[in-house]
Amino acid sequence: MNNRATGAVRRYDTTIDRAGLALGVGSAFAGLIVLGLLLLGGKRDPISLVSGWLIGSLIAGIAITAVGGPLWLVMHVAGLRRARHAALVGAVTALAIFVGAQTYGFGLFEMPPMDNRALLFRWISAVASSAILALFAAGIGALMWRIAYRRE
């Protein structure tokens, strides 16, 4: 018998305490991204850096729970519980949120008339900069999966 065929079905499961720990760690790592952006922006005051990390962690935790949570619940129920699925959910949601925020809601909201001339460049810039953040979000999603899930 083929060993690959017998080991093909791997089931992963989680508990509420591991999911909560994963949410906390994911929020803290997202806060570190905010901290890195603050450092790149020239902030050096320790109080503003710590408060930026805490506020970034809090907002990221809310966003992960509100946006990523329902999407991950659908994936979990569908049986798509691997690390690559968690990374995909993290990357796609981050990409959609950040591209939408930079392109006036994907063009659904009114933009200033002068931005109409540079719309193509706005979209290129939005996709490029959001792709960088999506890579970080994919890493955070995979890290959260590693903390939350164990093989049955």
C-alpha positions as CSV (number, residue, x, y, z in Angstrom):
1,M,0.0,0.0,0.0
2,N,1.2,3.5,-0.8
3,N,2.4,5.3,2.3
4,R,1.5,8.6,0.8
5,A,-2.2,7.5,0.4
6,T,-2.5,6.3,4.0
7,G,-1.0,9.5,5.5
8,A,-3.0,11.8,3.2
9,V,-5.7,12.6,5.7
10,R,-4.3,14.7,8.5
11,R,-6.9,16.3,10.7
12,Y,-6.0,19.3,12.7
13,D,-8.1,20.6,15.7
14,T,-7.9,23.4,18.2
15,T,-9.2,24.4,21.5
16,I,-10.5,27.7,22.7
17,D,-7.5,28.4,25.0
18,R,-5.0,27.8,22.1
19,A,-7.1,29.9,19.8
20,G,-7.1,32.8,22.4
21,L,-3.3,32.4,22.8
22,A,-2.8,32.5,19.1
23,L,-5.0,35.7,18.8
24,G,-2.8,37.3,21.5
25,V,0.4,36.4,19.8
26,G,-0.9,37.4,16.4
27,S,-1.9,40.8,17.8
28,A,1.4,41.3,19.5
29,F,3.3,40.5,16.2
30,A,1.0,42.9,14.3
31,G,1.9,45.5,16.9
32,L,5.5,44.9,16.2
33,I,4.9,45.7,12.5
34,V,3.3,49.0,13.7
35,L,6.4,49.6,15.9
36,G,8.7,49.0,12.9
37,L,6.7,51.4,10.8
38,L,7.0,54.0,13.5
39,L,10.8,53.5,13.7
40,L,11.0,53.8,9.9
41,G,9.0,57.1,10.2
42,G,11.6,58.5,12.5
43,K,10.0,58.1,15.9
44,R,12.5,57.6,18.7
45,D,10.6,58.6,21.9
46,P,10.2,55.4,24.0
47,I,6.8,56.3,25.3
48,S,5.4,56.9,21.8
49,L,7.0,53.7,20.5
50,V,5.5,51.6,23.4
51,S,2.1,53.3,23.0
52,G,2.2,52.7,19.3
53,W,2.9,49.1,19.8
54,L,0.1,48.7,22.3
55,I,-2.4,50.6,20.2
56,G,-1.3,48.7,17.1
57,S,-1.7,45.4,18.9
58,L,-5.1,46.3,20.2
59,I,-6.4,47.5,16.8
60,A,-4.9,44.5,15.1
61,G,-6.5,42.1,17.6
62,I,-9.9,43.7,16.9
63,A,-9.3,43.5,13.1
64,I,-8.1,39.9,13.3
65,T,-11.2,38.9,15.3
66,A,-13.7,40.9,13.3
67,V,-12.4,40.3,9.8
68,G,-10.2,37.2,9.9
69,G,-12.2,35.3,12.5
70,P,-15.4,34.8,10.4
71,L,-13.3,33.9,7.3
72,W,-11.2,31.4,9.3
73,L,-14.4,29.9,10.9
74,V,-15.6,29.1,7.4
75,M,-12.3,27.6,6.5
76,H,-12.2,25.6,9.7
77,V,-15.7,24.2,9.2
78,A,-14.9,23.4,5.6
79,G,-12.0,21.3,6.8
80,L,-9.3,23.6,5.3
81,R,-7.2,23.8,8.5
82,R,-3.6,23.7,7.3
83,A,-0.9,26.4,7.8
84,R,-1.1,27.4,4.1
85,H,-4.8,28.0,4.5
86,A,-4.2,30.3,7.5
87,A,-1.5,32.1,5.6
88,L,-3.8,32.5,2.6
89,V,-6.6,34.0,4.8
90,G,-4.1,36.4,6.4
91,A,-2.6,37.5,3.1
92,V,-5.9,37.9,1.2
93,T,-7.7,39.8,4.0
94,A,-4.7,42.2,4.5
95,L,-4.4,42.8,0.8
96,A,-8.1,43.5,0.4
97,I,-8.2,45.8,3.4
98,F,-5.2,47.9,2.5
99,V,-5.9,48.1,-1.2
100,G,-9.4,49.2,-0.4
101,A,-8.2,51.8,2.0
102,Q,-5.9,53.3,-0.5
103,T,-8.2,53.3,-3.5
104,Y,-11.2,55.0,-2.1
105,G,-13.0,51.8,-1.3
106,F,-12.0,50.1,-4.7
107,G,-13.3,53.2,-6.4
108,L,-16.8,53.1,-4.8
109,F,-16.4,56.3,-2.9
110,E,-15.9,59.8,-4.3
111,M,-12.3,60.9,-4.8
112,P,-10.9,64.4,-5.3
113,P,-11.0,65.4,-9.0
114,M,-7.2,65.9,-9.1
115,D,-6.7,62.2,-8.1
116,N,-8.4,61.0,-11.3
117,R,-5.3,61.8,-13.4
118,A,-3.1,59.6,-11.2
119,L,-5.6,56.8,-10.6
120,L,-3.5,54.1,-12.3
121,F,-0.5,55.0,-10.3
122,R,-2.5,55.0,-7.1
123,W,-3.7,51.4,-7.9
124,I,-0.2,50.2,-8.7
125,S,1.2,51.8,-5.5
126,A,-1.7,50.4,-3.4
127,V,-1.2,46.9,-4.7
128,A,2.6,47.0,-4.3
129,S,2.6,48.4,-0.8
130,S,-0.2,46.2,0.3
131,A,1.5,43.1,-1.0
132,I,4.4,43.8,1.4
133,L,2.0,44.0,4.3
134,A,0.1,40.9,3.0
135,L,3.4,38.9,3.2
136,F,3.7,39.9,6.9
137,A,0.0,39.0,7.5
138,A,0.6,35.6,5.9
139,G,3.4,35.0,8.3
140,I,1.3,36.1,11.2
141,G,-1.5,33.8,10.0
142,A,0.9,30.8,9.8
143,L,2.3,31.6,13.3
144,M,-1.2,31.8,14.7
145,W,-2.1,28.5,13.1
146,R,1.0,26.9,14.6
147,I,0.1,28.0,18.1
148,A,-3.6,27.1,17.8
149,Y,-3.7,23.8,15.9
150,R,-2.5,20.3,16.8
151,R,-2.8,17.1,14.9
152,E,-5.7,14.9,16.0
